[in-house]
Amino acid sequence: MKRRIKNFFERNPRTAFKTKAISKLFKIKNEEQYNLLKITLHKLLEEEYLSKKGKRYQLYTMPDTNKLFGTLQLHQDGYGFVTSNKKNLGDIFVAERNIGPAFDGDKVEVVLFAKQKGKNLEGQIIKVIERKSNEIIGTLHKSKSFYFVNPDDYRIHRDIYIDKINLKNAKENDKVIVGNIEWEKSMLNPEGVIIEVLGEEGSSDAELAAIAREFNLLNKFPAKVLKETKAIELVNSQQELKNRLDLRKENIFTIDPVDAKDFDDALSVEQLDNGNLKIGVHIADVSYYVKKDAALDKHALLRGNSVYLVGKVIPMLPEKLSNGVCSLVPNEDRFTFSVIFEITKRAKIINHNIVKTIINSKRRFTYEEVQEIIETNEGDFSEEIILLNNLARTLRKLRIKTGSIEFFTPEIKFELDECGKPLAITSKVLKESNMLVEEFMLLANKTVAKHLTQHKKSARKPFIYRVHDKPERERIEEFARFVKSLGYTFNLNSLSSSAEIQSVISQVKNTEEETVVNELAIRSMAKAVYSAKNLGHFGLGFRFYTHFTSPIRRYSDLVVHRLVHSYTKNKGGAIYSLEQIDKISDHISACEKNAVEAERKSIKMKQIDYLKNHIGEEFNAVVSGVINYGIFVKIIDNLAEGLIKVKDLEGDFYVYDDKKYSLIGQHSKKRFRLGDKLLVKLVRVDLDKLELDFTTTN
C-alpha cells in the first residue's frame, strides 16, 4: 500500500486529494483496505513524504525551493541528475519513473521531494522547458502493427513511434532522423516524423551522416561559400611577388602521412658558412585567399576546425582550397607564411624572421619514406633530412630538460574495404620522422607567440594563445598515489611538477605500465584551450605558445596569421578587438572539444563493428580502469575498451580498494590492479550502446 501511494503521488506531484478520492481511484471496496489506506497516509504524513491541507493530502515539497530549473543529464541505467540554477543545492537526483517526457540535455522544471538520494536532493521533472534538440537519430524498425525508431543515443530511454504516413520512404533498418517530436505526459512513448533518411544502418555514409548530425558538424558548404570559393584562383601577380620573399629555388619539401591530402607545412634546411643552420618552416598562407569577414571566413569560423573521422574528413575549408589552392603540393608555386631561423647545431637560436614568402615544394615525402632515409642515410634530400633530424633530436632533449612532458599516446589505424567496413585495426608506431616534423612545428609556434608578445609594436595587443593551465593539486596527488602504488617515486613538493611527471613517464618507458601511466597522467592534466590571456603551456613547458602551423584545418591559425601580419607590418590598430578574440577563442575551443568527441565516437564505432565478428576470441589487454562493479580493460592491439563485470569474476568475492586502484578477492587475495596485463575473452558486443563485455581467462 505504501509503495502504491508513493507512486500515485509522484505521478501527481501538484495535486491534493481527499482520502475518499484516493480510495475511489484505487478501487478500494472493503473496510479493511480503506483503514490500511488511512493508516499509511498518516505514516507518510509523519515521515514528511506527504503534506496535508485541510482534508487533502499532497506530495510534500520543500518551502521556497520546491521548484527549480536546470539541465537534465541522463545515465545509461535510466535515472538522471538535474544541474539546477541554485548551485548551493547541488545536483538533483531524478529516478527513472520521475523523468517523464524529458530527454538528456533538456532544460526542465523539477519539483523537490522531502527525501534525499544519498547526498543528493531528489525530485521529479514536471515540465520540459526547452528541448536540447528537436531531432533524434536512430534506426527504423517494424513490429506487427506499427513502426518505431530506436535512438542511437542510449540515454534516450524510449523508442519513438512513427505513423506509416510519416515514413518518408524509409525502409526497415534504415538510419533516419526523426523530427516534430511530441511527447505529453499521457503518452506512453514519444511520436515523431521521419524528416531525413541517412542510409542503411551500418553503411559508411549512414554512419558519417549520423555522427555529423549528432555532433552538429556541418557536412555541406552553403551555396554562398561555394560561389565565393569558385571565384578564387591562384594568384601570381608581379605586384604580389614584390611583397614576398621568393624561395622557389630552395629545396623545400613536405612530410605527411601517406593518406594526407592537404599539405599545410613544409621544411627546408641549409648549412651556412659559419657552421650554423638556416631552417625554414613554411606554412600555407590561407589568409591571402580567405579574407576576414567574407562568407568563406565566417563559415570557417562556424566550423572551427576540420574533423577527422575514420575514413573521412569533414574539412574546415572547401576542397578547392584545402586540397588545391592553399595546399603545398609538389612542383607548384604556393604562397606561404614562413618562420626562418638561424640556429646552431646545439639548438641555440641566433635570430629568426617571420615573413610572407612564395615557395615551390620539390618533394612530397611520407613519414615512412623519411624514416627509411633516417635509417639508411640514402634517398632524395638525404643530407637535408639527416641535418633536420639531428637538430630535432637536440631540440627535443632541450625541451624535455626545460620542463616539457613527453607523453606517449598510442594511436590506431584502420584498414577499410571499399564500403568503409574495417578489415583490420593496428597500432600506429610513432618514429623519428613523426617527431622530426612535430619538433619544428613546436618551435615555430613558440617563436611566433614569443615574437608577438614581446614585440614592442604589438605588446599587449589582442592575440590568440594556445594555453595549458597547471593541473589541480588534487589530481596530481591522485596521480602520485597511483604511481607510488606501482613502485615509482614522485615528489609532490618538487618545484616543478611537470619535471616530476616527465620523470615518471621516463621511468615507465617500455614497461607494462607505460600505456596506463601515460593515460592517467593525461587525465590528470587540465585541457589545452585557446585564450586571449597568456597562461603559458604547462605540458610543453613553454611561457609563450600559439597555433600558427595548420591554417588549412584550424581557424585559430588563420586568425594568428592575420594578427602576425598586421602587427609586424605596423598597419595601424588591431584588426580584432580583445572582445572578438575572447569570443573566437571560446568558440573554437568548444569546436575542438566537439570534434575530439566526434572522432572518438567514430573510432569506437569502427572498433565495435570490427569486433562484432570476433566474439569468443581471446585478446591481450591491460586494465585501464577499476571501479566497484568491474574492471575496464583495453585491448593492446586495437585499443578497444570494454568491461569485465565483478559478477563475471569467478571463484571469489571481489572488493574495491580505491586507494590501491584495485579489486581484491576477499578469500584468495587475488588482485586486479590498474595497469595489469590480462588475457581476456570477448563475450558480448552491444552495437546500440557501443559496449564490449569481456571475461578474464587468467
C-alpha positions as CSV (number, residue, x, y, z in Angstrom):
1,M,0.0,0.0,0.0
2,K,2.8,2.4,0.9
3,R,4.6,1.8,-2.4
4,R,1.3,2.2,-4.3
5,I,0.6,5.6,-2.6
6,K,4.1,6.9,-3.2
7,N,3.9,6.0,-6.9
8,F,0.4,7.7,-7.1
9,F,1.6,11.0,-5.6
10,E,4.8,11.0,-7.6
11,R,2.7,10.8,-10.7
12,N,0.6,13.7,-9.4
13,P,3.0,15.9,-7.5
14,R,1.0,19.1,-7.8
15,T,-2.5,17.8,-6.9
16,A,-4.1,17.4,-3.5
17,F,-6.6,14.5,-2.8
18,K,-9.0,13.6,-0.1
19,T,-8.8,10.1,1.3
20,K,-12.2,9.1,-0.2
21,A,-11.0,10.3,-3.7
22,I,-7.8,8.2,-3.4
23,S,-9.9,5.2,-2.2
24,K,-12.1,5.6,-5.3
25,L,-9.1,5.8,-7.7
26,F,-7.5,2.8,-6.0
27,K,-10.9,0.9,-6.4
28,I,-10.9,0.0,-2.7
29,K,-14.2,-1.7,-1.8
30,N,-13.7,-3.2,1.7
31,E,-13.3,-1.5,5.1
32,E,-10.0,-3.3,5.9
33,Q,-8.3,-1.9,2.8
34,Y,-9.8,1.5,3.5
35,N,-8.4,1.6,7.0
36,L,-5.0,0.5,5.7
37,L,-5.1,3.4,3.3
38,K,-5.8,5.9,6.1
39,I,-3.1,4.5,8.4
40,T,-0.5,4.5,5.5
41,L,-1.4,8.1,4.6
42,H,-0.9,9.1,8.2
43,K,2.5,7.4,8.4
44,L,3.6,9.2,5.2
45,L,2.4,12.5,6.7
46,E,4.6,11.8,9.8
47,E,7.6,11.0,7.6
48,E,7.0,14.3,5.7
49,Y,6.6,12.4,2.5
50,L,3.1,13.9,2.3
51,S,1.7,17.2,3.5
52,K,-1.9,18.0,4.4
53,K,-4.1,21.0,3.6
54,G,-7.4,20.6,5.4
55,K,-8.6,17.1,4.5
56,R,-6.5,16.8,1.3
57,Y,-3.1,15.1,1.0
58,Q,-0.4,16.3,-1.3
59,L,3.2,15.4,-2.1
60,Y,5.5,17.3,0.4
61,T,7.7,20.0,-1.3
62,M,10.4,22.0,0.3
63,P,9.4,25.6,1.1
64,D,10.8,28.3,-1.2
65,T,12.8,25.8,-3.2
66,N,10.1,23.5,-4.3
67,K,10.6,24.4,-8.0
68,L,13.9,24.5,-9.7
69,F,15.1,24.9,-13.3
70,G,18.0,23.1,-14.7
71,T,19.5,20.8,-17.3
72,L,18.9,17.0,-17.3
73,Q,21.8,14.6,-17.6
74,L,20.6,11.1,-18.1
75,H,22.6,8.0,-17.0
76,Q,22.6,4.9,-19.2
77,D,20.7,3.0,-16.5
78,G,17.7,5.3,-16.8
79,Y,18.0,7.7,-13.9
80,G,19.3,11.2,-14.1
81,F,20.5,14.4,-12.4
82,V,19.3,17.9,-12.9
83,T,22.0,20.5,-12.7
84,S,20.0,23.3,-11.1
85,N,20.1,27.1,-11.3
86,K,20.6,27.0,-7.5
87,K,24.2,25.9,-7.2
88,N,24.1,25.6,-3.4
89,L,21.6,22.7,-3.6
90,G,23.9,20.5,-5.8
91,D,22.6,18.2,-8.5
92,I,19.0,16.9,-8.1
93,F,18.6,13.1,-8.4
94,V,15.6,12.0,-10.6
95,A,14.6,8.4,-10.6
96,E,13.7,6.8,-13.9
97,R,10.0,6.8,-13.1
98,N,10.1,10.5,-12.5
99,I,11.9,11.5,-15.7
100,G,8.6,12.0,-17.5
101,P,8.8,13.1,-21.2
102,A,12.3,14.6,-20.9
103,F,15.4,13.7,-22.9
104,D,19.1,14.0,-22.0
105,G,20.2,17.6,-22.2
106,D,16.7,19.1,-22.0
107,K,16.1,22.2,-19.9
108,V,13.5,21.2,-17.3
109,E,11.4,22.3,-14.3
110,V,11.8,20.0,-11.4
111,V,9.8,19.8,-8.1
112,L,11.7,18.6,-5.0
113,F,10.7,15.8,-2.6
114,A,11.4,15.8,1.1
115,K,13.6,12.7,0.8
116,Q,17.1,12.6,-0.4
117,K,19.1,10.1,-2.6
118,G,22.3,9.7,-0.7
119,K,23.9,13.2,-0.6
120,N,21.6,14.5,-3.4
121,L,18.2,16.0,-3.1
122,E,15.6,14.1,-5.1
123,G,12.8,15.4,-7.3
124,Q,10.5,14.9,-10.2
125,I,10.5,16.6,-13.6
126,I,7.2,18.2,-14.1
127,K,7.8,20.2,-17.3
128,V,10.2,20.3,-20.3
129,I,11.1,24.0,-20.8
130,E,13.3,23.5,-23.9
131,R,14.5,20.5,-25.8
132,K,18.2,20.1,-26.3
133,S,17.4,19.0,-29.9
134,N,14.2,18.7,-31.8
135,E,15.8,16.0,-34.0
136,I,16.8,12.4,-33.0
137,I,18.9,10.0,-34.9
138,G,18.1,6.3,-34.8
139,T,17.3,3.1,-36.7
140,L,13.8,2.3,-38.1
141,H,12.2,-0.9,-37.0
142,K,8.8,-2.5,-37.6
143,S,6.6,-4.6,-35.3
144,K,3.5,-6.4,-36.4
145,S,1.3,-3.3,-36.4
146,F,3.5,-0.2,-36.2
147,Y,6.9,1.4,-36.9
148,F,9.3,2.8,-34.3
149,V,12.8,4.3,-34.2
150,N,15.3,3.1,-31.7
151,P,17.5,6.1,-30.9
152,D,21.3,5.8,-31.3
153,D,21.8,7.7,-28.1
154,Y,21.1,5.1,-25.4
155,R,20.3,7.8,-22.9
156,I,17.1,8.5,-24.9
157,H,15.2,5.8,-23.0
158,R,12.1,5.4,-25.2
159,D,11.5,4.3,-28.8
160,I,9.8,6.8,-31.0
161,Y,6.6,5.7,-32.7
162,I,6.2,6.6,-36.4
163,D,2.9,6.6,-38.3
164,K,3.3,4.8,-41.6
165,I,2.2,8.0,-43.4
166,N,5.3,9.7,-41.9
167,L,8.0,7.2,-43.1
168,K,9.3,9.4,-46.0
169,N,10.0,6.2,-48.0
170,A,12.3,4.9,-45.2
171,K,12.7,1.1,-45.0
172,E,13.2,-1.1,-42.0
173,N,16.8,-0.9,-40.7
174,D,17.4,2.4,-42.3
175,K,19.3,5.1,-40.3
176,V,16.9,8.1,-40.1
177,I,16.5,11.5,-38.5
178,V,13.2,12.0,-36.6
179,G,11.7,15.4,-36.0
180,N,8.4,17.1,-34.9
181,I,8.6,15.0,-31.8
182,E,5.6,15.1,-29.5
183,W,5.5,13.6,-26.1
184,E,3.0,14.6,-23.5
185,K,2.7,13.0,-20.0
186,S,-0.3,11.0,-21.0
187,M,1.6,9.3,-23.9
188,L,3.5,6.1,-23.2
189,N,6.0,6.8,-25.9
190,P,7.0,9.9,-28.0
191,E,5.8,10.2,-31.6
192,G,7.6,11.7,-34.5
193,V,8.0,12.2,-38.2
194,I,10.9,11.0,-40.3
195,I,12.5,14.1,-41.9
196,E,15.6,12.5,-43.5
197,V,16.8,9.1,-44.5
198,L,20.5,8.7,-43.9
199,G,21.0,5.3,-45.4
200,E,21.1,1.7,-44.4
201,E,22.2,1.0,-40.8
202,G,25.9,0.1,-40.7
203,S,26.8,1.7,-44.0
204,S,29.7,4.1,-44.1
205,D,27.6,7.0,-45.4
206,A,24.9,6.5,-42.8
207,E,27.5,6.4,-40.0
208,L,29.1,9.6,-41.2
209,A,25.8,11.4,-41.6
210,A,24.7,10.2,-38.1
211,I,27.8,11.4,-36.4
212,A,27.7,14.7,-38.3
213,R,24.1,15.3,-37.1
214,E,24.7,14.1,-33.5
215,F,27.6,16.5,-33.1
216,N,26.2,19.3,-35.2
217,L,29.1,19.0,-37.7
218,L,28.5,21.0,-40.9
219,N,28.9,18.4,-43.6
220,K,27.9,20.7,-46.6
221,F,29.1,24.1,-47.6
222,P,26.4,26.8,-48.3
223,A,25.9,28.0,-51.8
224,K,27.3,31.4,-51.0
225,V,30.5,29.9,-49.7
226,L,30.9,27.7,-52.8
227,K,30.2,30.6,-55.1
228,E,32.9,32.7,-53.3
229,T,35.3,29.7,-53.4
230,K,34.7,29.1,-57.1
231,A,35.9,32.7,-57.9
232,I,39.2,32.1,-56.1
233,E,42.2,31.5,-58.4
234,L,45.9,31.0,-57.9
235,V,47.5,34.4,-57.9
236,N,51.0,35.0,-59.3
237,S,50.9,38.7,-60.0
238,Q,54.2,40.7,-60.1
239,Q,52.8,43.1,-57.6
240,E,52.2,40.4,-55.0
241,L,55.6,38.8,-55.7
242,K,57.2,42.1,-54.8
243,N,55.7,41.8,-51.3
244,R,57.1,38.3,-50.7
245,L,60.4,36.7,-50.2
246,D,61.0,34.4,-53.2
247,L,62.1,30.9,-52.1
248,R,61.0,28.9,-55.1
249,K,64.6,27.8,-56.0
250,E,65.2,26.4,-52.5
251,N,65.0,22.7,-51.6
252,I,61.7,22.8,-49.7
253,F,59.7,19.6,-49.1
254,T,56.6,18.3,-47.2
255,I,56.4,15.4,-44.8
256,D,53.0,14.0,-44.1
257,P,51.0,10.7,-43.5
258,V,50.6,8.5,-46.6
259,D,46.9,9.2,-46.9
260,A,47.2,13.0,-46.4
261,K,45.5,15.2,-49.0
262,D,46.1,18.7,-47.5
263,F,49.7,19.8,-47.0
264,D,49.9,23.0,-44.9
265,D,53.5,22.8,-43.7
266,A,56.9,22.4,-45.4
267,L,60.5,22.4,-44.3
268,S,63.9,23.5,-45.6
269,V,67.4,23.5,-44.2
270,E,70.7,25.0,-45.4
271,Q,74.2,24.8,-44.0
272,L,75.6,28.3,-43.5
273,D,79.3,29.3,-43.9
274,N,79.6,29.9,-40.2
275,G,78.5,26.3,-39.4
276,N,75.0,27.3,-38.3
277,L,71.8,26.1,-39.9
278,K,69.2,28.1,-41.7
279,I,65.9,26.4,-41.0
280,G,62.7,27.3,-42.8
281,V,59.2,26.4,-41.5
282,H,56.9,27.3,-44.4
283,I,53.1,27.4,-43.7
284,A,50.3,27.7,-46.3
285,D,49.2,31.3,-46.5
286,V,45.4,30.7,-46.2
287,S,44.8,34.2,-45.0
288,Y,45.7,35.5,-48.5
289,Y,42.7,33.8,-50.0
290,V,40.3,33.7,-47.1
291,K,39.6,37.3,-46.4
292,K,38.4,38.4,-43.0
293,D,34.5,38.6,-42.7
294,A,33.9,37.1,-46.1
295,A,31.3,34.3,-46.4
296,L,34.1,31.8,-46.6
297,D,35.7,33.2,-43.4
298,K,32.5,33.3,-41.4
299,H,31.7,29.7,-42.3
300,A,35.3,28.6,-41.4
301,L,34.8,30.2,-38.0
302,L,31.5,28.4,-37.6
303,R,33.2,25.0,-38.2
304,G,36.2,26.0,-36.2
305,N,38.4,23.1,-37.4
306,S,38.5,20.1,-39.7
307,V,37.1,16.9,-38.2
308,Y,39.0,13.6,-38.9
309,L,36.6,10.7,-38.7
310,V,37.7,7.2,-39.6
311,G,38.0,7.1,-43.4
312,K,36.5,10.5,-43.9
313,V,37.4,14.2,-43.3
314,I,34.9,17.0,-42.7
315,P,37.1,19.9,-43.8
316,M,37.0,23.4,-42.4
317,L,37.6,24.8,-45.9
318,P,36.2,23.7,-49.3
319,E,38.3,21.1,-51.2
320,K,39.4,23.6,-53.8
321,L,41.3,25.5,-51.1
322,S,42.2,22.7,-48.6
323,N,43.5,20.2,-51.3
324,G,44.2,22.7,-54.1
325,V,44.9,26.4,-54.0
326,C,46.3,26.5,-50.4
327,S,47.8,23.0,-50.2
328,L,51.6,22.9,-50.6
329,V,51.6,20.3,-53.4
330,P,54.9,19.5,-55.1
331,N,56.1,21.3,-58.1
332,E,53.6,24.1,-57.8
333,D,54.1,27.7,-56.7
334,R,52.3,28.4,-53.5
335,F,52.0,31.4,-51.2
336,T,53.3,30.8,-47.7
337,F,54.0,32.5,-44.3
338,S,57.4,31.4,-43.2
339,V,59.4,31.4,-39.9
340,I,63.1,31.3,-40.9
341,F,65.7,30.6,-38.2
342,E,69.4,30.8,-37.9
343,I,70.2,28.2,-35.4
344,T,73.3,26.4,-34.1
345,K,73.7,22.7,-34.2
346,R,73.3,22.7,-30.4
347,A,69.8,24.3,-31.0
348,K,70.6,27.8,-29.9
349,I,68.5,30.3,-31.9
350,I,70.7,33.1,-33.2
351,N,67.9,35.0,-34.9
352,H,64.6,34.5,-36.7
353,N,62.4,36.2,-39.3
354,I,58.7,35.9,-39.8
355,V,57.9,36.7,-43.4
356,K,55.5,36.2,-46.3
357,T,57.0,34.0,-48.9
358,I,56.4,32.1,-52.1
359,I,57.7,28.5,-52.4
360,N,57.7,25.6,-54.8
361,S,57.9,22.3,-53.0
362,K,60.4,19.9,-54.6
363,R,59.1,16.7,-53.0
364,R,56.2,15.2,-51.1
365,F,57.5,12.8,-48.5
366,T,55.6,10.3,-46.4
367,Y,56.7,9.6,-42.8
368,E,57.7,6.1,-43.9
369,E,59.9,7.4,-46.7
370,V,61.7,9.9,-44.4
371,Q,62.1,7.2,-41.7
372,E,63.9,4.9,-44.3
373,I,66.2,7.8,-45.1
374,I,67.0,8.4,-41.4
375,E,67.8,4.7,-41.0
376,T,69.8,4.3,-44.2
377,N,71.2,7.7,-44.9
378,E,70.1,7.2,-48.5
379,G,67.4,8.8,-50.7
380,D,66.2,12.1,-52.0
381,F,67.4,15.1,-50.0
382,S,69.0,12.7,-47.5
383,E,71.6,15.3,-46.4
384,E,68.9,17.8,-45.6
385,I,66.7,15.2,-43.8
386,I,69.6,14.0,-41.6
387,L,70.5,17.6,-40.7
388,L,66.9,18.3,-39.7
389,N,66.6,15.0,-37.8
390,N,69.8,15.6,-35.8
391,L,68.7,19.1,-34.9
392,A,65.2,17.8,-34.0
393,R,66.8,15.3,-31.6
394,T,68.7,18.2,-29.9
395,L,65.6,20.4,-29.7
396,R,63.6,17.6,-28.1
397,K,66.3,16.9,-25.5
398,L,66.4,20.6,-24.5
399,R,62.6,20.9,-24.5
400,I,62.3,17.9,-22.1
401,K,65.2,19.2,-19.9
402,T,63.4,22.5,-19.5
403,G,60.1,21.1,-18.4
404,S,58.2,19.7,-21.4
405,I,56.4,16.4,-20.8
406,E,56.8,13.8,-23.5
407,F,53.5,11.9,-23.3
408,F,53.2,8.5,-25.0
409,T,49.7,8.4,-26.6
410,P,49.1,5.3,-28.7
411,E,47.0,5.6,-31.8
412,I,45.4,3.2,-34.1
413,K,44.9,3.0,-37.9
414,F,42.1,1.2,-39.7
415,E,42.3,-0.8,-42.9
416,L,38.9,-0.3,-44.6
417,D,37.2,-2.0,-47.5
418,E,35.6,0.0,-50.4
419,C,32.4,0.2,-48.4
420,G,34.1,1.6,-45.3
421,K,34.0,-1.6,-43.3
422,P,37.0,-2.3,-41.1
423,L,39.2,-5.2,-42.2
424,A,42.0,-4.7,-39.7
425,I,43.0,-2.5,-36.8
426,T,46.6,-1.9,-36.0
427,S,48.6,0.3,-33.6
428,K,50.4,3.3,-35.1
429,V,54.1,3.3,-34.4
430,L,55.5,6.8,-34.0
431,K,59.0,7.0,-35.2
432,E,61.7,9.7,-35.6
433,S,60.2,11.0,-38.8
434,N,57.0,11.9,-37.0
435,M,58.9,13.6,-34.2
436,L,61.1,15.5,-36.6
437,V,58.1,17.4,-38.1
438,E,56.5,17.9,-34.7
439,E,59.6,19.4,-33.2
440,F,59.9,22.1,-35.9
441,M,56.2,22.9,-35.7
442,L,56.5,23.4,-31.9
443,L,59.5,25.6,-32.5
444,A,57.6,27.8,-35.0
445,N,54.5,28.1,-32.8
446,K,56.5,29.0,-29.7
447,T,58.6,31.6,-31.7
448,V,55.6,33.3,-33.2
449,A,53.9,33.6,-29.8
450,K,57.0,34.9,-28.1
451,H,57.7,37.4,-31.0
452,L,54.2,38.8,-30.9
453,T,54.1,39.0,-27.1
454,Q,57.5,40.7,-26.8
455,H,57.4,42.8,-29.9
456,K,57.3,46.5,-28.9
457,K,54.8,47.3,-31.6
458,S,52.4,44.5,-30.7
459,A,52.8,44.0,-26.9
460,R,49.5,43.8,-25.1
461,K,47.5,43.8,-28.3
462,P,44.8,41.2,-28.8
463,F,46.3,37.7,-29.7
464,I,45.2,34.1,-29.6
465,Y,47.3,31.9,-27.4
466,R,47.2,28.1,-27.0
467,V,47.3,27.7,-23.3
468,H,47.5,24.7,-20.9
469,D,47.0,25.6,-17.3
470,K,48.6,23.9,-14.4
471,P,46.8,20.7,-13.1
472,E,44.8,20.9,-9.9
473,R,46.6,19.8,-6.8
474,E,44.1,17.0,-6.0
475,R,44.6,15.4,-9.5
476,I,48.4,15.5,-9.1
477,E,48.1,14.0,-5.6
478,E,45.9,11.2,-7.0
479,F,48.4,10.5,-9.8
480,A,51.2,10.5,-7.3
481,R,49.4,7.9,-5.1
482,F,48.9,5.7,-8.1
483,V,52.5,5.7,-9.4
484,K,53.8,5.1,-5.9
485,S,51.5,2.1,-5.7
486,L,53.3,0.8,-8.7
487,G,56.7,1.3,-7.0
488,Y,57.8,4.6,-8.7
489,T,58.8,7.8,-7.0
490,F,57.0,11.1,-7.2
491,N,58.0,14.2,-5.1
492,L,54.8,16.2,-4.6
493,N,56.9,19.0,-3.1
494,S,59.1,19.4,-6.2
495,L,59.4,23.0,-7.5
496,S,58.4,21.6,-10.9
497,S,55.5,19.1,-11.1
498,S,56.0,18.9,-14.8
499,A,59.5,17.7,-14.3
500,E,58.3,15.1,-11.8
501,I,55.6,13.9,-14.3
502,Q,58.2,13.6,-17.0
503,S,60.5,11.7,-14.6
504,V,57.7,9.1,-14.1
505,I,57.0,9.0,-17.9
506,S,60.7,8.2,-18.5
507,Q,60.7,5.6,-15.8
508,V,57.8,3.6,-17.2
509,K,59.0,3.8,-20.8
510,N,58.9,0.3,-22.5
511,T,57.3,-1.2,-19.3
512,E,53.9,-3.0,-19.0
513,E,52.6,0.1,-17.1
514,E,53.6,2.6,-19.8
515,T,50.2,3.0,-21.5
516,V,48.2,3.2,-18.4
517,V,50.6,5.6,-16.6
518,N,50.6,7.9,-19.6
519,E,46.8,7.8,-19.8
520,L,46.3,8.6,-16.1
521,A,48.9,11.4,-16.4
522,I,46.9,12.9,-19.3
523,R,43.7,12.6,-17.4
524,S,45.3,14.5,-14.5
525,M,46.1,17.4,-16.8
526,A,43.9,20.5,-17.5
527,K,42.7,20.7,-21.0
528,A,44.6,22.8,-23.5
529,V,42.4,25.6,-24.9
530,Y,42.6,28.9,-26.9
531,S,42.7,32.1,-24.9
532,A,43.3,35.8,-25.3
533,K,45.2,35.6,-22.0
534,N,48.6,34.1,-22.0
535,L,48.7,31.5,-19.3
536,G,51.6,29.5,-20.7
537,H,51.6,25.9,-21.7
538,F,52.3,23.6,-18.8
539,G,52.6,20.3,-20.7
540,L,55.1,21.7,-23.2
541,G,56.9,23.9,-20.6
542,F,56.5,27.0,-22.7
543,R,55.9,30.5,-21.4
544,F,54.6,31.5,-24.9
545,Y,52.7,29.3,-27.3
546,T,50.2,29.6,-30.1
547,H,48.9,27.7,-33.1
548,F,50.4,29.0,-36.4
549,T,51.3,25.9,-38.4
550,S,47.9,24.5,-39.6
551,P,45.7,27.2,-41.1
552,I,44.1,24.8,-43.6
553,R,42.5,22.8,-40.7
554,R,42.3,25.2,-37.7
555,Y,40.7,28.5,-37.6
556,S,42.9,29.6,-34.7
557,D,46.0,29.5,-37.0
558,L,44.2,31.5,-39.7
559,V,43.5,34.3,-37.2
560,V,47.0,34.2,-35.9
561,H,48.4,34.6,-39.4
562,R,46.3,37.8,-39.8
563,L,47.3,39.1,-36.4
564,V,51.0,38.4,-37.1
565,H,50.9,40.1,-40.5
566,S,49.0,43.1,-39.1
567,Y,51.3,43.7,-36.1
568,T,54.7,43.0,-37.8
569,K,53.9,45.3,-40.7
570,N,52.6,48.0,-38.4
571,K,49.4,48.6,-40.4
572,G,47.7,50.5,-37.6
573,G,45.3,49.3,-35.0
574,A,44.4,45.8,-34.1
575,I,42.2,44.1,-36.7
576,Y,40.4,42.2,-33.9
577,S,39.2,43.7,-30.6
578,L,40.0,41.9,-27.4
579,E,36.3,41.1,-27.1
580,Q,36.3,39.5,-30.5
581,I,39.4,37.4,-29.7
582,D,37.7,36.2,-26.5
583,K,34.6,35.1,-28.3
584,I,36.6,33.4,-31.1
585,S,38.8,31.6,-28.5
586,D,35.8,30.3,-26.6
587,H,34.0,29.2,-29.8
588,I,37.0,27.4,-31.4
589,S,37.8,25.7,-28.0
590,A,34.3,24.4,-27.9
591,C,34.5,23.3,-31.6
592,E,37.8,21.4,-30.9
593,K,36.2,19.6,-27.9
594,N,33.2,18.6,-30.0
595,A,35.5,17.4,-32.8
596,V,37.5,15.3,-30.4
597,E,34.3,13.7,-29.1
598,A,33.1,13.0,-32.6
599,E,36.4,11.5,-33.7
600,R,36.4,9.2,-30.6
601,K,32.9,8.0,-31.4
602,S,33.9,7.4,-35.0
603,I,36.8,5.3,-33.8
604,K,34.7,3.4,-31.2
605,M,32.0,2.6,-33.9
606,K,34.6,1.1,-36.2
607,Q,36.2,-0.9,-33.3
608,I,32.8,-2.3,-32.3
609,D,31.9,-3.0,-36.0
610,Y,35.2,-4.9,-36.3
611,L,34.9,-6.9,-33.0
612,K,31.3,-8.0,-33.5
613,N,32.7,-10.8,-35.7
614,H,35.3,-11.8,-33.0
615,I,33.0,-12.9,-30.1
616,G,34.6,-15.8,-28.3
617,E,38.1,-14.8,-29.2
618,E,40.9,-14.0,-26.7
619,F,42.9,-10.8,-26.6
620,N,45.9,-9.4,-24.7
621,A,44.6,-6.5,-22.7
622,V,45.7,-4.0,-20.0
623,V,43.5,-2.9,-17.0
624,S,42.6,0.7,-17.9
625,G,40.2,1.4,-15.1
626,V,38.9,-0.1,-11.8
627,I,35.5,0.6,-10.3
628,N,33.3,-1.0,-7.7
629,Y,31.3,-3.0,-10.2
630,G,34.1,-4.1,-12.6
631,I,37.3,-3.7,-14.4
632,F,37.8,-1.7,-17.6
633,V,40.2,-3.4,-20.0
634,K,41.8,-2.1,-23.2
635,I,42.9,-4.5,-25.9
636,I,46.6,-3.8,-26.6
637,D,46.5,-4.4,-30.4
638,N,43.5,-2.2,-31.3
639,L,42.9,-0.1,-28.1
640,A,39.2,-1.1,-27.9
641,E,37.9,-0.8,-24.3
642,G,35.4,-2.9,-22.6
643,L,34.3,-4.1,-19.1
644,I,34.7,-7.2,-17.1
645,K,31.9,-7.2,-14.6
646,V,32.5,-8.2,-11.0
647,K,29.8,-10.8,-11.2
648,D,31.8,-12.5,-14.0
649,L,35.0,-12.8,-11.9
650,E,34.6,-16.3,-10.7
651,G,35.9,-18.1,-7.7
652,D,35.8,-15.3,-5.1
653,F,34.0,-12.2,-3.9
654,Y,35.9,-9.1,-5.0
655,V,36.1,-5.8,-3.1
656,Y,37.0,-2.5,-4.5
657,D,40.0,-0.7,-2.9
658,D,40.0,2.9,-4.2
659,K,43.4,3.7,-2.6
660,K,45.2,0.9,-4.5
661,Y,43.1,1.2,-7.7
662,S,42.3,-2.5,-7.3
663,L,39.7,-5.2,-7.0
664,I,40.8,-7.7,-4.3
665,G,39.5,-11.2,-3.8
666,Q,38.1,-11.5,-0.2
667,H,39.4,-15.0,0.3
668,S,42.1,-15.6,-2.4
669,K,43.6,-12.0,-2.1
670,K,43.9,-12.1,-5.9
671,R,44.2,-8.6,-7.1
672,F,43.2,-6.8,-10.3
673,R,45.1,-3.5,-10.5
674,L,45.2,-0.6,-12.9
675,G,47.9,-1.3,-15.4
676,D,47.8,-5.1,-15.0
677,K,48.1,-7.2,-18.2
678,L,45.4,-9.8,-18.7
679,L,44.3,-12.4,-21.3
680,V,40.6,-11.7,-21.9
681,K,37.8,-13.2,-23.9
682,L,35.2,-11.1,-25.7
683,V,31.7,-12.4,-24.7
684,R,29.3,-9.6,-25.8
685,V,29.1,-6.8,-28.2
686,D,26.3,-4.2,-27.9
687,L,26.1,-2.3,-31.1
688,D,23.4,0.2,-29.8
689,K,25.3,1.2,-26.6
690,L,28.7,0.7,-28.2
691,E,29.8,-1.6,-25.3
692,L,32.0,-4.6,-25.1
693,D,31.9,-7.2,-22.3
694,F,34.8,-9.4,-21.5
695,T,35.7,-12.2,-19.1
696,T,39.2,-13.0,-17.8
697,T,40.9,-16.2,-18.8
698,N,43.8,-16.0,-16.3
